[in-house]
Amino acid sequence: MQTIMINQSLTRGQKPLFECPEGFIIAGGAIRRWYSGEPQDGDIDLFCSDSEIKQKWMDEKKLYLVYESKLHSTYKIDNKIIQVIHTEFNILEELFAKFDFHHCCWSWNNKFIFTTAEALICTERKHLALNNPQPGFEMDTLRRAFKYQRSGYSPCAGALIALAKMLRNISSDEEVQNQVEISPGGGQRIIRFD
């Protein structure tokens, strides 16, 4: 997966109302929404490939911690939800390879916007296409597919086949139940039926 650089002047929407700290990148939906002109109504995901820089920033900022898990630390800054994602990567292509959907593969380092050809095409066409669902999070990827569909991203037959094949990787009813109960914010959800 090769990255491409896009000039900020090509964006159609509102820039995320958060300056990316030195040594970090903002990646995911906030940058896609900035490029595409979608409303900036989601959180901001921060990534850092250097664990020392990340820890120093988190310690020095004295931020209001909302939630913490092994996957991320969630802060509230100026009424914005900022998630510091604890994903290690060496190059941007490694990070993009961890995103479950192509249209999520966007990043910004305070200077340049980076994406992939697949992400650019999916964003322009509002197409929902599977990139690389992570094992153990198949049900969360399915939940996110419904979320993106509500935002106007439509799957084609190929995307539906890829989602069906992804779900075949879940080996038992117990694993399905466990994955459904995993909250996107970490911890467990209490499932109730209406």
C-alpha positions in Angstrom: 0.0 0.0 0.0 1.7 3.2 -1.2 0.9 6.5 0.4 0.3 9.7 -1.6 0.6 13.3 -0.3 -2.3 15.8 -0.8 -2.0 19.5 -0.4 -4.1 21.0 2.4 -5.5 23.5 -0.2 -7.5 20.6 -1.7 -9.6 20.1 1.4 -13.3 21.0 1.3 -14.2 20.9 4.9 -13.2 22.1 8.4 -9.8 21.4 9.6 -9.7 19.5 12.9 -9.8 22.0 15.8 -6.7 20.5 17.4 -3.1 21.1 16.5 -1.2 17.9 16.2 1.7 17.7 18.8 5.3 17.4 17.5 6.1 13.8 16.8 2.5 12.8 16.4 0.1 12.4 13.5 -3.7 12.7 13.4 -5.1 9.8 11.4 -8.5 8.4 10.5 -11.9 10.0 10.2 -11.0 13.6 11.3 -8.7 14.0 8.3 -11.0 12.3 5.9 -13.8 14.6 7.0 -11.6 17.6 6.5 -10.7 16.5 3.0 -14.2 15.5 2.0 -16.2 18.2 3.7 -18.1 15.9 6.0 -19.1 17.4 9.3 -16.4 17.2 12.0 -18.6 15.4 14.4 -16.3 12.6 15.6 -13.3 12.2 17.8 -9.7 12.9 16.8 -7.3 10.0 16.8 -3.6 10.7 17.6 -0.8 8.3 16.8 2.9 8.4 17.7 5.5 5.9 16.6 7.8 6.9 19.5 6.5 5.6 22.9 8.8 8.0 24.8 7.5 11.1 23.0 3.9 9.9 23.4 4.3 9.3 27.2 6.1 12.6 27.7 3.3 14.5 26.0 0.6 12.7 27.9 2.4 13.4 31.2 3.2 17.0 30.5 -0.2 18.1 29.1 -2.0 17.3 32.4 -5.1 16.4 30.4 -8.5 15.3 31.6 -8.5 11.5 31.2 -11.9 10.2 30.3 -11.0 6.5 29.8 -7.9 4.4 29.4 -7.4 0.9 28.0 -4.5 -1.1 26.5 -5.7 0.1 23.1 -6.0 3.9 23.7 -6.2 6.7 26.2 -9.2 9.0 25.7 -9.0 12.7 26.8 -11.4 15.6 26.6 -9.7 18.8 25.4 -11.8 21.9 24.8 -15.0 19.8 24.4 -13.3 17.6 21.8 -12.6 13.9 22.4 -9.0 13.1 21.7 -7.9 9.5 21.6 -4.2 8.6 21.8 -4.0 5.3 20.1 -1.4 2.9 21.5 -0.6 1.3 18.1 3.1 0.8 17.2 4.2 1.5 13.7 7.5 2.4 12.0 6.2 3.9 8.7 2.8 5.2 7.6 2.1 2.2 5.4 2.2 0.0 8.5 -0.3 2.2 10.3 -2.7 2.3 7.3 -2.5 -1.5 7.1 -4.1 -1.6 10.6 -7.3 0.2 9.5 -10.3 -2.0 8.8 -11.8 0.2 6.0 -9.9 1.9 3.1 -11.7 5.2 3.6 -10.2 5.5 7.1 -6.6 5.6 5.7 -5.9 9.3 6.1 -3.3 11.2 8.2 -1.9 14.7 8.8 1.3 15.8 10.5 0.5 19.5 10.7 2.1 20.0 7.3 0.9 17.5 4.8 -2.1 15.1 4.4 -1.3 11.6 3.4 -3.6 8.9 2.2 -3.7 6.0 -0.3 -5.2 5.8 -3.8 -7.8 3.3 -2.4 -8.8 5.6 0.4 -9.0 8.6 -2.0 -11.2 6.7 -4.4 -13.4 5.3 -1.6 -13.8 8.7 -0.1 -14.7 10.4 -3.4 -17.2 7.7 -4.3 -18.5 7.2 -0.7 -17.7 3.6 -1.2 -17.4 1.2 1.8 -14.5 -1.2 1.1 -12.8 -3.5 3.5 -9.0 -2.9 4.0 -7.7 -5.1 6.8 -10.0 -6.2 9.6 -8.1 -7.2 12.7 -8.6 -10.7 14.1 -10.6 -10.6 17.3 -12.4 -7.4 16.2 -14.6 -8.7 13.4 -17.8 -7.8 15.1 -16.5 -4.3 15.8 -15.7 -3.9 12.1 -19.3 -5.0 11.3 -20.6 -2.4 13.8 -18.4 0.2 12.1 -19.8 -0.8 8.6 -23.3 0.0 9.8 -22.0 3.4 11.2 -20.3 4.3 7.9 -23.4 3.2 6.0 -25.5 5.7 8.0 -22.9 8.3 7.0 -23.5 7.6 3.3 -20.7 5.0 2.6 -22.3 2.2 0.6 -20.8 -1.3 0.1 -20.8 -3.0 -3.3 -21.3 -6.7 -3.7 -17.5 -7.2 -3.3 -17.5 -5.4 0.0 -20.4 -7.6 1.2 -18.6 -10.7 0.2 -15.4 -9.5 2.0 -17.5 -8.8 5.2 -19.1 -12.3 5.0 -15.7 -13.9 4.6 -14.4 -11.9 7.5 -17.2 -13.1 9.8 -16.3 -16.7 8.9 -13.1 -16.2 10.8 -15.1 -16.2 14.1 -14.8 -19.8 15.4 -17.6 -20.0 18.0 -20.9 -18.5 19.3 -19.0 -17.6 22.5 -16.4 -15.6 20.5 -19.3 -13.8 18.7 -20.9 -12.9 22.1 -17.5 -11.8 23.6 -16.8 -9.6 20.6 -20.3 -8.0 20.7 -19.8 -7.2 24.3 -16.5 -5.5 23.8 -17.1 -1.8 23.9 -15.4 0.4 21.4 -14.2 2.5 24.3 -12.7 -0.6 26.0 -14.3 -2.7 28.8 -17.5 -4.6 28.3 -21.0 -3.5 27.2 -24.1 -4.7 28.8 -26.2 -6.1 26.0 -30.0 -5.9 26.3 -32.7 -6.8 23.9 -35.6 -4.4 23.0 
